[in-house]
């Protein structure tokens, strides 16, 4: 078994979103790709990472989709009805829900329920790279295109230095007590866990991911992720 320091790693998968931009009645995380739903594939990938001690799938309190799945999650995985009005609320609710199994210095890893472009090797490299950092880190990719800043009228008001611009992805991993404090004290709604950590004045490490680790958001993303996921996982889609 792989061991990364003394702290345990607890994965939270926020799966409480309604997926309004997908234009379908079923939330995207419960859409099928081959023999499994997206959420089942995500759980399957992370459950094979030996250094992850527990997995919490966070769904809405009135969720019925996951209960109707004939899922076969690993023994380290539990379903929590801790979904909130925002992603950050869902993550914070789940952090509080697992307080009996997580220590203050343990790691909390968060991964999007509809981001399939990861595999065990990439996750292990991310953990190894971040584990010795005092704050934590995120997976991200550098931008390839020129980045323009615009005003509310969509008029260009500047050009950014793209060498300093990265696109944040998941997983993101931070200490339990630090992430809990950051989410509790953040004024407003953070776009991701990293923004909440930044608000404490802390610097976060970047681990370079890849372009295939995109978040399924729109209907056209489904066919793209089928191709990418099947190639990454050597024909596992049946």
N, C-alpha and C positions, 0 to 999 in steps of 0.2 A: 504493500500500500504506500502511495505517495504521502509524504509528510511535509507540511510547510509550516515551520515554527510550532509553537505550542498552542496557539489559538485555533479554535474550530471555525469552520466556514459554514454559514447558514444561507442558503439561497432563497430569495423571495421572488416569485413570479407574479407580478400584478396582472390579473386576468379578469378585471371587473369592467373593462371598457365595453361600450355598446357598438363600437365600430360604425358610426354613422356615415363616415366617408366611403365605406365599402359599397353602399347602396344595396345591401341585402338584409334579410330579416335575421339571419344567424350571425352573432358576433364572430369576427374573423378567426379568433383563437379556437373556435369550435368547428371551423370549416375543415373539410377532409382533404388530405393529400395522400393518395394511395390508401393504405390500410389503416391509417391513423389520422386523428385530427391534429391541427397544428400544435395545440397545447400538449398533446401526448408526445409528439416528436420532440418538442423542446424539453419536456421532462425526461424523456428517454436519453437524450444527449447528455444532460447534466447529471443524471443519476449514475452514469458510468464513470464520472469523475470521482476517483477514490477519496480525494481530500475534502469533498463536500460532505458534511455530516448530516445535514437535514435540508429538505426542500419543502417550502410552504407555497402552495398555489392559492392565491387570494382572489376570491370571487365575490360577487354581490350577495348580500344576505338572502335575496329572493331568487338566487340562481337555480335553474332547473336543468340547463343543458348538460352540465358536468355530471349531474346525478343520473342522467339518462344514458350516459356513455358506458359501454361495457369496457371500461378502461382497466389497464393492468399497470398501475403505477408501482414504483419500487417501494420497498419497505421503509425507506428513509423519507418518503413523501407523505404529506398530510394536506387536506383541503381545509382552508380557513375561510369562513364567510365574513371577511373583514373589509370588503370593498367599500370605498368612500366616494364622495362626490368628485374627488380628483385623484390622480395617480399618487400624489404625495401623501394624501390622506390614507389611501389604501396601504401604502408602504409603512407609514407610521402606525396604523392600526395593527398591522401584522407584526411589526417589531414589538409592540406591546403584547401581542398574543403569544409570542414565543419566548417571553422573558424567563420562563421557568427552565428552558433548555439552553439559553444563550447567556454567556458571561459578558460583562461590560467590555472586555478587551477582545472578544470574539469578532470575527469579520462578518459583516452582512453584505452579501452579494445580491445585486438586483439585476434581473434580465427581463426584457420585454417578452410578453407571451406570444408575439407574432414575429419574432426575429430568429430565423432559422439558419442563417448563414454562419453558424459556428460549428466547431467539432471539438472532440475531446482534446486533441493536441493543442489547438488554439487556446482553449480554456486553461489548460495546465500551464502553458507558457505565460499567459496573463497573470495567473495566480503567483507563479514563481517570480515574475518581474515586480509585482506589486507588494508581495508579502513582507518584504523588508523595508517598505516605505512607511514612515510614521503616520501618514494621513490616509493614504489609499490611492486608488487610481481608476481610470476608465479606459475602455476601448474607444478609439477614435481613428479617423482617417484624415490626412491632409487634403485640402481642396485642390482640385486640378484646374478649375476655371477661374477667371478673373471675377472678383467679388465687388459688387457695387453697393454703396449705401444710398438709400432713397428716402424721400420724405413721404408724408401721408398722401401726397398727390402723385406718387410714383415718379417723381422727377429725381434724376441722379444728382446727389449732392457730394459724392466723394467715391474714391476707389480705395479699397482696403489692401493692406499688404498681405497677400495670400500666403506668404511663408509663415505667417503667425496665426492663420485661421485653420482650425481643424473642425471636422464634423463629428459630434459626439454620437456614440453608439452605446450599446450595452454588450457584455456585463459591465457594471460599475461596482466597486467594492470599497467599503469603509468600515471602520470600527463601530461596533454596536452603539456604544455610549455617545460617540461623536455624531453619528448619523441621526440618532434619536434626538439629540440636542439641536442639531441643525434644522431638522424638520419641525420641531416644536417651536423654535424661535423665529423661523423665517416669516417675514412680513409679506403676505401675498401668496402666490402659488408658484413654486419653482418649476421650471420646465423639466428638470431631472434632478437626481440626487446630488450630482456634482454642483449645481448652482446653489443648493442649500448649504453644502460644505463650504463653498467659496464665501458665502455670506458671513461665515465665522472668521474670515481672514486667513483661511488655510489654503495652502497650495496643493493641487492635485496632480498626480503623475499621469502621463499619457502613455498608453500602450498602443502601438499601431496595429489596427485591425485590417480588414479588407473590404473592398467595395461590395462583395457579395453578402455582407452582414447587414443588409438593409431591412427596414421594418415594413412588413406587409401592411399597406395603408389603403390602397385603391384596388378596385376590382382587377385591373390589368396586372397588378403585382402577383396575383395567384399563379398565372402561367409562368411568369419569370422565376418565381421561387421554386416551382416544381422542377424546372430545368437545373437551376443552381443547386438545389438541395440534393437531387438525385446524383448529380456529378460529384458533389463533395462527399457523399456517403456511399459511393460505389454501387449505385443501382438498388438502394434499399426500398425505393418506392415500388410497390406491387399493386 
